[in-house]
Structures are given as C-alpha cells and as structure tokens.
Amino acid sequence: MTVPAILALEDGSIFRGIAIGAEGHSVGEVVFNTAMTGYQEILTDPSYARQIVTLTYPHIGNTGVNSEDEEAEQIWSAGLVIRDLPMLASSFRSEQSLSDYLKARNIIGIADIDTRRLTRILRDKGAQGGCLMAGEIDEAKALTMAKEFAGLKGMDLAKEVTTAKSYEWREGSWALGAGHKTFSDAELPYHVVAYDFGVKRNILRMLTDRGCRLTVVPAQTPAADVLAMNPDGVFLSNGPGDPEPCDYAIAAIKEILTTGLPVFGICLGHQLLGLASGAKTQKMKFGHHGANHPVQDLTTKVVHITSQNHGFAVDESSLPDNLVVSHKSLFDGSLQGIRRTDTPAFGFQGHPEASPGPHDIAPLFNQFVELIKARR
Ligand SMILES: NC(=O)CC[C@H](N)C(=O)O
C-alpha cells in the first residue's frame, strides 16, 4: 500500500507523489543536489539542517544505507525528494533500505515526482521555502507553511547542530573490510582544535589520517578557551545556515587569527574566516550542491573536481587587502577559496573530504599540516 505525500513550494507549486519515509510534515528551504550518489552522506551532513534536498539523479537508494557512511549521529536534512526509489537495494555494504532508514529516523521523503520540473523552478526562481507532507494531506496548510518559512538568511543554525560538549577524536579513514583505524596519541604529533559548527566526520578522519590529534569544541567556545589548550592549529568546520549571524564565532576567529596560529576553514568555516578577516558574505540564488563542480587553483591553474554544498558565499568585491582569492568555480566564476597574506590561514568553499575527484582536492588537508609543521 502506498502512502501519499506532497511537496508544496512558496511559489504556489504542488508536487504530488508517494511517501518513502515517515509520515507528518517538515518545512525548510528546498535545494537541488546533482550528485549521482552519496545520499546517505547528504542526509546526515549537518550543513543540510533546515533544508529539503531534492536529488536530480533519478534513481536514489540503489545501494541502501550502512553504518559506515554516516557523517553525523543523525539525519540533519529536513527531508528528501527523489524521482524513483528502486524496489531492490543491493550492495555488499548495505544494511538497510533507504526507505526503512528514513522511517526509522522519522524523516519525510517523497518519490515519484517530476524532479526535473522542480529543479527548473529552483534554478529559475532560486531556492524556495517548501513543505513536505506525508500521510494525511492538507494542501492548503502545506502551501501556507511553505510560504511562511522565513528563509535561511539571518538564521544561525551552527549553534543548534554543534556538539554540546567538547570531545577528543582519534579515528582515521576506513580500510576496505577493516573498519575505521583508531590512532594512538603517539601516532598523532599535532594537536588541532576543531570548531564544530556542524562538522562532518570524514573531515575529522582526514585530519587524523594526517597526524592531527583533535579536540572538537562547541561552536560558541571562546577563543581564550581554545588558546588555553595550546593547539598547533585551529580548524573551522562546515555547518548550516547563514554565517553572518554567528557573531560569537567571528569574534573568536578574529582573536585566534591575531596569534599567528595556522587556521583552516571549510565551507561555513571558510565563510566565517572571511567575515573575521573583514570580508562580507551574501546569499546565492540557488547555491552549489553537487559532486562534480570544477574548481580552479589560481596559483597552479590545476582544475579539481569538487563536492559542493553551499547557499552563501564570500563576496569577492569585499575582500580586504590581506585576503586573496586562491580558488574559483569554473561553473560560474564564483569565489571558492581564500588565503590570508599576513597569517597562515586559508579557507575552501567546497568539501575536500567528500572525495568526488576522488582525491583531487584532499591535498588541502596536507597544506594545513604543512603550515602547522612550518610554524613549529
Ligand atoms: N556546507 C556548508 O558548510 C554550508 C555553509 C553555509 N551554510 C551555506 O549554505 O553556504
């Protein structure tokens, strides 16, 4: 028996399909992601908090889900929109079907809608407020809720998704069939404090693989507490929402930058580094969400295939003299990387941990470690 579901948009559109997850309703900003797979990483990426994600690739769920690919402890995305859920999930790593996974975690999903039409709306009109409803349907109510969604501009979500308490992280990447490797402190020469604004686990693993002993701290940790830990470097994580209202983080980063400690920011962390350096950020029309975005390193001219997930960006015209552009998107020329000229700090807008290239842009993590070594 199929359960009905709808997606209502603030522009008045209604898409009718079937429920593939929980029943109820959910409101958020509707965005499209063009990745062919990686749906489990997308769903659990805290940067997708308050966002309903539609995947443009038509068959989603083919490989089921497993306990190794979670980027966080829970699903943060506000819902999933797909064209077609295959009847069979098949992979040697599959532990559960996508549909059972969504139901078990009380996340609403919809399938059997025209995701091409939806994507054209999002591309032409920009990301839309939306409401997913499954089970008992009230279209008028769904439309009202979609229209009433305030939008992500001005919304500080980092403090909502961050860890409540600091913790230590020693887990590296996984080796096929061997699980994740746990390192001993003796194997990890550099102490890095990682600000958790909504951090993805694979970022922590890739830093650990490169010799970083991590202390992950809550988003609102003051700079003084971080500096008291005497770290060799500070990492600023990705995260959801608008970077601009995160004034506590901007103030802390500003203070940390004055010490000359190596600082590396990814996505929201990159945007916060920009703000702390005096640049401005802006909301994009529909953002970048996908796994095949070409980004050029302006120094080497090398083009990297990158994973992207952002709806805000650092405004290039606002960069102060001590901040230079290091990377640019070859899709739309937008700013993708910044580097401070007066202190060892840099940021990258894409997601080097998401491995679409698959390892194209991973050397950014090495670059951070090189800065740590140089300072020592
Ligand atoms: N992945 C991220 O860190 C996203 C950053 C920010 N929330 C944006 O949408 O631009």
The ligand as an SDF file (V2000), in Angstrom:
LIG
                    3D

 10  9  0  0  0  0  0  0  0  0999 V2000
   28.3860   23.1000    3.7860 N   0  0  0  0  0  0  0  0  0  0  0  0
   28.4350   24.2310    4.4620 C   0  0  0  0  0  0  0  0  0  0  0  0
   29.2280   24.4120    5.3740 O   0  0  0  0  0  0  0  0  0  0  0  0
   27.4110   25.2700    4.0990 C   0  0  0  0  0  0  0  0  0  0  0  0
   27.7370   26.6430    4.5770 C   0  0  0  0  0  0  0  0  0  0  0  0
   26.5320   27.5650    4.6180 C   0  0  0  0  0  0  0  0  0  0  0  0
   25.5170   27.0460    5.4720 N   0  0  0  0  0  0  0  0  0  0  0  0
   25.9990   27.7840    3.2250 C   0  0  0  0  0  0  0  0  0  0  0  0
   24.9340   27.3380    2.9210 O   0  0  0  0  0  0  0  0  0  0  0  0
   26.6420   28.4050    2.4060 O   0  0  0  0  0  0  0  0  0  0  0  0
  1  2  1  0
  2  3  2  0
  2  4  1  0
  4  5  1  0
  5  6  1  0
  6  7  1  0
  6  8  1  0
  8  9  2  0
  8 10  1  0
M  END
$$$$
